[in-house]
Amino acid sequence: MRRLLLTVLLGSLWSGSHASAASCGLFGLTVDSPAVLQAVERKAGCTFRAIRWFQDWDAPYNRAYARTLTGLNRELELSWQPRTRTSAGVRGVPYREIAAGRYDAYLRQFARDVRREGVPLRITFAPEMNGNWGAYQLSASNTPADFVRAWRRIVNVFRAEGAPVRWVWTPNILYPGMPSSYRALYPGGEWVHEVGLDGYNWGATNPWNRWLSFRDTFAPSYRELKRVAGTKPVQLGELASVEQGGSKAAWIREMCAALPGFGQIRRAFWFHLKDGRVDWRLTTSEAALDAFRRCVRTRR
């Protein structure tokens, strides 16, 4: 899944009346611009309590953006991808190099910047690390053991710097041919505060997927997540459905009805982006948007 880095400020776009809108409950949002976020909240009639953004490995902590969100009383969540962009393309940062301390100076500066802001931050390092489609995911030279050592190294550096961070371990949902088990990739309860899942209903947008309900999408992975991480709080870091192949509105209604059965879920970030020809946004139809409005009213 392509990810977009939010680098623009939001505060000047909010009116006082909009900022005081009712909460969207456990739902957070990922968007690609403040204008889009404002428009979605106006249509949904609620304020998303948490906003998630993405940063690559060679970028400093986006303090200006964090300050804007803090001023709007939003919770901060960073999806931190160990990859760099060059003229030759995207390069993954090897986990074993992180584990060996090669990037400690970068990590210390990042942690100090977070500490200086003095605002709690959740960080998901290497989201969907169990995938086989991204620059930083697993390979013969980028193993689950390397990932675990890198995760622990990062957490220890941030702790030494006193940064107010909660660490969220977020694999992709289970899928055929997955190169590693959740258990092999789990850094251990001492180094993880919360756990998460990324998952989508792709419907009929490609020949290798089929329409899956919210429960079908997440239930098997949620069960496995609990077997590995026990009673840790759970979030859905990336969540969305398409329209093609079924009823997106019905999918959202089923999600809303099913969520109480996933008792450890504390937050769910809707992925409000169009990725190429696949449109994940809440606003793809009035029926889908209305289903979300009704869900929020019943789940606040």
N, C-alpha and C positions, 0 to 999 in steps of 0.2 A: 504494500500500500504506500503510495507516494504521500509524503508528509510535508506540510508547509510550515515554515517558521514564522510565527507572529512577531513582528518587530515594530509595530506601529502603536501609538498611544491612543487610548480610548477616552480619556476623561473629557476632552473638549466636546465630544459628541453626545454626551448624556445630558438630558434635561433632568431637573430635580424630580419631576413627577415620574419619569421612567425609572430613575434610580430607586424609587421607593416601591416599585411594583412587588407583588407577592413573589415568594420564592418558588422556583421550579422543583422544590423538594430535593430528592436525591440526585437529580439530573444535573450534570455539568455539560459543557459544550466545547467542541473544537471548531474554530472557524478560521478563515483566511484574511479577514479584515475587520476592523472595528465597525465599519458601516454595516457589514453583514450581520454582525452580532447584534447591533442595535435593532436592525430590521427584524431579525428572528424573535428577539424578546418582545418587540411591539406586537408581532403577529401572535406569538404564543401567550401573551398577557402575563408573563412571569419573568423573573430574573434568575438566570443560572448562577448558582452560588459558587461554582468553581469553574475556572477556565484553564484549559490545558494547552500548552504550546511546546514546540519542538526546537531543539538546538543540536547542532552538530558538535563534534568533539573539539574542533579548533576555535570555537566561538567563546568569548567570555560570558559570564552570567549577565543576562539582560536585565540590569538593575532598573533601567528606566521603565521598562514594561512592567516589571514587578511592582514598582512604586505606583504606577497607574492603577493596576488591579487592586492593590492594597487600599488606595484611596476610594475605590468603589466597593470596599468591603467584600472582595472576592477571595476565595481560597486559591492558593497558587499551586500549580502542578506542572512540573517540567518533565517532558519525555526526552531523555538525553541519549543521543545516538552516537556510538563510537565510530564515527566515520568522518572523513575529510573530503572536500571537493577541490579538484585541481583541473587544469585545462585538459588533462587526460581522462577525466571522469571522476567517479566516486570511489574512494578507497576506504576499506574497513581498517580500523585500528586493531591490530592483533591483541587478543586478551592477554597472551603471555607477556607482551611488552608492558602492558599496564601492570600486571601482577609483579613484574620484575622491578618496578619503580621508575621506569623510563619517563613517565608523565607526572611524577609527584609534584614538580614545581607548578605545572598547570593546575593540578588538582588542589594544591594548597591555595593558590590565588583564587580559584573559583570558590572554594570553601570560605575564604576570608571575605570575599564579596558578599556571599550569602549572609555571613555572620554580621557584617556591617549594616545590612538592611534591617536585621533584627526581627524579621517576620518569618514565621514557620513556612517551610517549603516542603512539598512532597516531590521526590525524584524517582522516576522510573528509569533505571539505567538499562540500555540495550533492550528496548521493548521487542517482543516477539523473537527473542534470542533462539528459540527452538525452530525457527523457520528455515527454509532453504532457498530464499529468493532475494536476500539482501546482502549488502557488502560486508557486514560485520557478523553474519550468522555463522553457523557451525561448518567446519570442514576438517580435513585430516590434520591441519596445522592450527585449528582454532577449536579446541575440544571443550566438552562440558567441564572438565577439571580446570582448564585454563580460565573459563568463564567464572567459575566459583572463586578461584584465587584472585581474579581481577576485581570482582564484586567486593570481596572482603577487604582488599587493599584500599579501594576507594572509600568504603565506609570508615575504615580505621583512620584514614587521613582526615576526613571530615570531622570525625569525633575528636581527633587531636586538636583541630582548629576551633572547636566549639560551635560549629555551624548548626543552626536549628532545623535539621532535616529529618524527615521520615522517609524511609526507603521502601519503595513499592516494587516488588518482583512481579513482572507481568509477561508471561508467555502467551503465545497464540493458542487458540483452542486446539484440541487434539485433531490430527488429520492423518490420512493414510500416508505411510512412508516417512513419518516424522523421524529425524535423525537422532533424537535423544528423548529419553523419558523426562518427565517433570522432576522426578526424584534426583536424577543425576545432575540436573541444573540448579537445584535449590541450594542457595548458599548456607542455609541453616537459620533457625529462629533467632539466634543471637545477632544476626546481621540483617534481618528483615523485619520491618514493622508491620507491613501490610502486603497482601498479594492481590493480583489482578488477572484478568483475561481480556484478550482482544478477540472479537469475533463478529462476523457479518453474515447476513442472509443474502447470498449472491443471486438467488432466484434463477432466472433463465438468461442471465447476461453472458454466460459462457457454457460450452458444451460439457464441462467436467463437474459442474455443480448442479444442484437441484434446489427447489424451494424448501426451506427449512423453517419451522416455527422458532420462536425465541427459545422455547424449552429444548427443542431438538438441537439448536445451535450451541447452547451453553451447558445443558444439564450434565452430559458425560464428563466434560472438562471440569465443571464445578465440583463434581464428586471426587475426581482425581486430585484436584487442587486441595480439597479438604483432607484427603488421605496423606498428602505430603506436608501441608502447612498447618494442619490441625484447626484451631479456632482463630487464626489470624483474621482480621477484618479483610473483606474482599471488595474490590471495585471492578467495574467493567471499564477498562481504559479506552477501548475503541468499540463502538456499538453502532450498528445501523442496518437498515434493510433497503432493498431496491423495490421498485414497483413491478418490474417485469416478472411474470410467472405466477402471480398471485395477487392478493390484496395487501398492500402495505398498511392500510388502515387497520385491517383485521390483524395483521402481524403486531402492530403496536397495541391493539386492545388485548391480544393474547399475552404480550409481554407484561402489560400492566396487571393482568390477572395472575400471571405466574410469579411475579417478583416476590410476593410475600413468602413463597415456598423456598426462596433462596435467602435464607435468614441472615447470612453473614455479609451480604452485599450492602455497602454503605454509600457508594457513589456509582453513577453510571454516566459516562461521557458520550453523548451522541456525536458522531463524526459528521458534522454538517459541511461536507465538501463534495464537489464533483471531481472525481478522479478519472480523467480521460472521458470515456463514454459512459462510465458508471456513475450515476447520480445518487449519492447517499443522503442528500439533504432532507431535513424535516419537511420542507416546503414544496416537495415535488407534486403534491396534490392537496387540495383543500380538505379532502377526506382524511389524509394522513395527518395533517396539521390539527384537524379537529379531534382526531383520536388522541393525539398527544395532549391537547388542552384538557380533555376529559380525564386522561390518566393523571396529569398533574393535580387536578382538583381532588381526585380521590386518594392520592398518595402523599399529599403534603403532611 
